Amino acid sequence: MSGPHPSVALTRLAVRTALQRTLSSDAAGERRVVAGVSGGADSMALAAALAFEAPKQGVAVDIVIVDHGLQAGSADVAERARRACVDQLGFADDDVRTVAVTVDADAPEGLEAAARAARRRALFDVADAVGAARAVLAHTADDQAEQVLLGLMRGSGTRALAGMRADRARLLRPFLLGPEIVPGGPVRRVDTELACEALGLEPWHDPHNDDPAFSRVRARHTLAALERELAAPTLRRSLFRTAAAAGRDADLLDRLTDEALARSAGTDDAQAWPATWSVVALVGLDPALRIRALRRLLVLHGARDAELSSGHLFDVERLLVAWSGQGPIDVPGSVEVRRVGGEMTISPRRKGE
C-alpha cells in the first residue's frame, strides 16, 4: 500500500514536529491550539494536517474562520470553508467557528495591516476563551520570501529581515520549519496546493491575492520576475535561508540588549524599566544594541511597534549622540521623547503640541 502524496506527508510532518516541539507533554490544559483557516490552499492544507496529526498527540484543535467582510460573498466563502473542515476533514461542528470582524478600510496603516490586526485579535480572543496555547497559522516559505523582500525594500534591520518566526508570541507556523528541523522543509505554496489536490479539497482563491494594489502581491510578482530574469529558480529558498540566519542573529542581539538594559535598570523585570534613562548609559551601548534598546524602551512605554520606523529610531538616537538642543521627537502611539540635560524621557505626547 502506497503512502500519502509527498506534499501531504510533508505538511503532516511539519505539523507533527511543530506540535511536538511546542506543547508541553505534561500540561493537559495547554494541549489545545486554534488554527486560522481562510479556505485557501495554505490554510486548508494546514487544517488537513492538524486533523490527521493532532489527535495522535492528544492535542485539541479549534478551527477559526475569520470573515473580514471585505468582499461580496465573504460569508459564503467562510461557510464553504467551515463545511469542508467538518464534512471532509472530520472536525466536530462545535470545534469550527466563524468569526465576523470589522476592518477599517481607511486605516492609516493600510488595509492589509488592518485586516491582519483584526484577524489576529479574533484568533487570540478565541484562544483565550478556550485556553489554547498557540494560534496556528499557515504561512509558507513563499510568504517568508515575500516578507524578506518587503523588508529589503524598506531598508529594514536584522529583525525585519528575519521575517516571520516559526514560533513566536503565541503564533505557531509549522510550515516555516526549515530543513534542519523538518526534512524536506520548509513547506512551499506548491506543496499546499498539491496536498489539497491529493486530498480532494477544493480551496478558495482569494481575488485579493492577484490585486497589485497590495504590497505583498507586488512582492510576489517581483520575486517571480527576478527568478526568471536572473535565472535564479532558488531565489525564494535563498531568501528563506536569509531570514533564518537573520533571525538567529537578531535573537542574540535582542538578548544582549535586554541584558544591558537590565544591568542599567538594576532589574530583569522589563515592566519595571523606567521611562527616564541616563544619556551616558545609553550612549555607552554599542550602536547595534543602542538602536534596539531604544525600540525596546519606546514600545514598552507606549509606542506602536508596527509603525515604528528606522527613521523614528534614528531621530531619537540623535537626541543622544548629536544633540544640539532639538525639541521632542514624536513617535507613533502618541508618545514623545525628550532630552533634558543628561536624561532622556519617554512620555505621552502633551496635548496641544
C-alpha positions in Angstrom: 0.0 0.0 0.0 1.5 3.3 -1.1 1.8 6.2 1.4 0.4 9.7 1.2 1.3 12.1 -1.6 4.8 13.6 -0.8 3.3 17.1 -0.2 0.6 15.6 2.1 3.4 13.8 4.0 5.5 17.0 4.2 2.7 19.1 5.6 1.9 16.4 8.2 5.5 16.1 9.2 5.8 19.9 9.7 2.7 20.0 11.8 3.7 16.9 13.8 7.1 18.3 14.5 5.7 21.8 15.5 3.3 20.3 17.9 5.9 18.1 19.5 8.4 20.9 19.9 5.9 23.4 21.2 3.4 21.9 23.5 4.3 20.7 26.9 3.5 16.9 27.3 2.7 17.2 31.0 0.4 20.2 30.8 -3.0 19.0 29.7 -4.5 22.5 29.8 -2.0 23.7 27.2 -2.6 20.9 24.7 -5.0 22.9 22.7 -4.5 25.1 19.7 -6.6 27.3 17.5 -6.0 27.4 13.8 -6.7 30.2 11.4 -8.4 29.0 8.2 -9.4 31.1 5.2 -10.4 28.4 2.8 -7.3 29.0 0.7 -4.9 26.2 -0.2 -2.4 27.0 2.5 -4.8 27.0 5.4 -6.8 24.1 4.1 -3.6 22.0 3.9 -2.8 23.1 7.5 -6.3 22.1 8.7 -5.9 18.7 7.0 -2.6 18.1 8.6 -3.9 19.1 12.0 -6.9 16.8 11.6 -4.5 13.9 10.9 -1.7 14.7 13.4 -3.3 16.5 16.4 -5.4 13.6 17.7 -2.4 11.3 17.8 -0.7 13.7 20.2 -3.7 14.4 22.3 -4.0 18.0 21.0 -7.4 19.6 20.7 -7.9 21.9 17.7 -10.4 24.7 17.3 -10.7 26.0 13.8 -11.3 29.7 13.5 -12.6 31.1 10.1 -12.4 34.9 10.0 -14.8 36.7 7.8 -13.3 40.1 7.1 -16.4 41.2 5.1 -14.2 42.9 2.6 -15.6 41.2 -0.5 -19.1 40.3 -1.7 -20.0 36.8 -0.8 -17.4 36.6 2.0 -19.9 34.9 4.3 -20.5 32.2 1.7 -16.7 31.6 1.4 -16.5 31.3 5.2 -19.4 28.8 5.3 -17.8 26.8 2.5 -14.5 26.6 4.4 -16.4 25.6 7.6 -18.3 22.8 5.8 -15.0 21.5 4.3 -13.5 21.3 7.8 -16.4 19.4 9.2 -17.5 17.2 6.2 -14.2 16.4 4.6 -11.6 16.8 7.4 -13.7 15.4 10.3 -13.6 18.3 12.7 -16.6 18.4 15.1 -19.1 21.0 14.2 -18.7 22.7 17.6 -14.9 23.0 17.1 -15.3 25.0 13.9 -16.4 28.6 14.3 -16.8 31.6 12.0 -15.9 35.0 13.4 -17.0 38.1 11.6 -14.7 41.1 12.1 -14.8 44.7 11.0 -11.9 46.1 9.1 -11.3 49.8 8.7 -10.5 50.2 5.0 -9.2 53.7 5.6 -6.9 52.7 8.5 -3.7 54.8 8.4 -1.6 51.6 8.4 -3.3 50.3 5.3 -6.0 47.7 4.5 -3.6 44.7 4.6 -2.3 45.6 8.1 -5.7 46.5 9.4 -7.1 43.1 8.2 -4.2 41.3 9.7 -4.6 43.0 13.0 -8.4 42.2 13.1 -7.6 38.6 12.2 -5.0 38.3 15.0 -7.4 39.8 17.5 -10.1 37.3 16.5 -7.7 34.3 16.8 -6.4 35.4 20.2 -9.9 36.1 21.5 -10.9 32.5 20.7 -7.6 31.1 22.0 -8.1 32.9 25.3 -11.7 31.7 25.5 -10.8 28.0 25.0 -7.5 28.1 26.8 -5.3 27.4 23.7 -1.6 27.6 24.0 -1.0 28.7 20.4 -2.7 30.2 17.3 -1.5 28.1 14.3 -1.0 29.9 11.0 -0.4 28.5 7.5 2.4 30.9 6.2 4.7 29.1 3.8 8.2 29.6 2.6 6.9 31.7 -0.2 5.2 34.1 2.3 8.5 34.3 4.1 10.4 35.2 1.0 7.9 37.9 0.2 8.2 39.2 3.7 12.0 39.4 3.5 11.8 41.2 0.1 9.5 43.8 1.6 11.9 44.3 4.5 14.8 44.8 2.0 12.7 47.3 0.1 12.1 49.3 3.3 15.8 49.2 4.2 14.9 47.4 7.5 17.3 45.9 10.0 18.0 42.4 11.1 14.8 41.9 13.0 12.7 42.7 9.9 14.8 40.6 7.6 14.2 37.7 10.0 10.7 37.8 8.7 8.0 35.7 10.5 9.1 33.2 13.1 8.0 29.6 13.3 7.1 30.0 17.0 6.9 33.5 18.5 4.4 35.5 20.5 1.9 32.6 20.8 1.8 32.2 17.0 2.9 28.9 15.6 3.8 28.5 11.9 4.6 24.8 11.2 5.2 25.3 7.5 8.2 27.7 8.3 10.2 25.0 10.0 13.4 24.6 8.0 15.2 21.5 6.7 17.4 21.4 9.8 14.2 20.5 11.7 11.8 19.1 9.1 13.5 17.0 6.4 12.2 18.4 3.1 11.0 21.6 4.7 10.1 24.3 4.6 6.6 23.8 3.1 6.1 25.8 -0.1 3.0 27.2 -1.7 3.2 24.5 -4.3 3.2 21.9 -1.6 -0.1 23.1 -0.1 -1.7 23.2 -3.5 -0.6 19.7 -4.3 -1.6 18.5 -0.8 -5.1 19.9 -1.3 -5.4 18.3 -4.7 -4.3 14.9 -3.4 -6.8 15.1 -0.6 -9.7 16.1 -2.8 -10.0 19.5 -1.2 -11.1 22.5 -3.4 -9.5 25.6 -1.9 -10.8 29.1 -2.5 -8.7 31.5 -4.5 -8.8 35.0 -2.9 -9.0 37.6 -5.7 -7.0 40.0 -3.4 -4.1 37.6 -4.0 -4.0 38.9 -7.6 -4.6 42.6 -6.8 -1.4 44.7 -7.3 -2.8 47.3 -5.0 -1.4 45.2 -2.2 2.3 45.3 -1.4 2.5 41.6 -0.8 1.1 40.8 -4.2 3.6 43.2 -5.9 6.4 41.4 -3.9 5.2 38.1 -5.2 5.2 39.2 -8.8 8.6 40.9 -8.3 10.0 37.6 -7.0 8.7 35.7 -9.9 10.2 38.2 -12.4 13.5 38.2 -10.6 13.7 34.4 -10.7 13.1 34.5 -14.5 15.3 37.4 -15.4 18.2 36.3 -13.1 17.8 32.7 -13.9 17.6 32.1 -10.2 14.9 29.4 -9.6 16.0 29.0 -5.9 15.7 32.7 -5.1 12.8 32.1 -2.7 14.7 29.4 -0.8 17.7 31.7 -0.6 15.6 34.4 0.9 14.1 31.9 3.3 17.7 30.9 4.4 18.5 34.6 4.8 15.6 35.1 7.1 16.7 32.1 9.2 20.2 33.4 9.6 19.0 36.9 10.3 16.6 35.5 13.0 19.4 33.8 14.8 21.5 37.0 14.8 18.5 39.1 15.9 17.7 36.8 18.8 21.3 37.1 20.1 21.3 40.9 19.7 17.9 41.2 21.4 19.2 39.1 24.3 22.3 41.2 24.7 20.2 44.3 24.5 17.9 43.1 27.3 20.9 42.2 29.4 22.4 45.6 29.0 19.1 47.4 29.9 18.6 45.1 32.9 22.1 46.0 34.2 21.4 49.7 33.9 17.9 49.5 35.4 19.0 47.1 38.2 16.2 44.6 37.4 15.5 41.9 34.9 11.8 42.8 35.0 11.3 44.8 31.9 7.9 46.0 33.1 9.8 47.9 35.9 12.2 49.6 33.5 11.8 53.3 33.8 10.8 55.9 31.2 13.7 58.1 32.1 17.3 57.0 31.3 20.8 58.4 31.6 22.1 59.6 28.3 25.6 58.4 29.3 24.2 54.8 29.9 22.6 54.7 26.5 25.4 56.3 24.6 27.8 53.8 26.2 26.0 50.9 24.4 27.3 49.5 21.2 25.4 51.1 18.3 23.9 47.8 17.3 22.5 47.4 20.8 21.6 51.0 21.3 19.1 51.2 18.4 17.5 48.0 19.7 17.4 49.4 23.2 15.6 52.5 22.0 13.0 50.4 20.2 12.5 48.2 23.2 12.0 51.1 25.5 9.7 53.1 23.2 7.4 50.1 22.7 7.5 49.3 26.4 6.3 52.8 27.1 3.5 53.0 24.6 4.9 53.4 21.1 3.2 51.3 18.4 5.8 48.7 17.3 4.4 48.0 13.9 4.5 51.7 12.9 7.9 52.5 14.5 10.3 53.0 11.6 14.1 53.3 11.4 13.6 57.0 10.8 11.9 57.4 14.1 14.6 55.5 15.9 17.4 57.5 14.2 15.7 60.7 15.2 15.5 59.6 18.8 19.1 58.3 18.7 20.2 61.8 17.6 18.9 63.1 20.9 21.7 61.0 22.4 24.6 61.2 20.1 24.1 64.5 18.2 22.1 66.7 20.5 22.0 70.4 19.8 19.0 71.4 21.9 16.4 70.0 19.5 12.9 69.6 20.7 10.9 66.4 21.5 10.6 63.6 18.9 7.1 62.3 18.2 6.7 58.6 17.6 3.6 56.5 16.7 1.4 55.8 19.6 1.1 59.4 20.8 4.4 59.2 22.5 7.2 61.7 22.6 10.9 61.5 23.6 12.6 64.5 25.2 16.2 65.1 26.3 16.7 67.4 29.3 20.3 67.8 30.2 21.8 64.3 30.8 18.5 62.4 30.7 16.2 61.1 28.0 12.5 60.7 28.9 9.7 58.8 27.1 6.2 60.1 27.9 2.7 60.5 26.5 2.5 63.3 23.9 1.5 66.6 25.6 -1.9 67.8 24.5 -1.9 70.8 22.2 1.6 70.1 20.9 
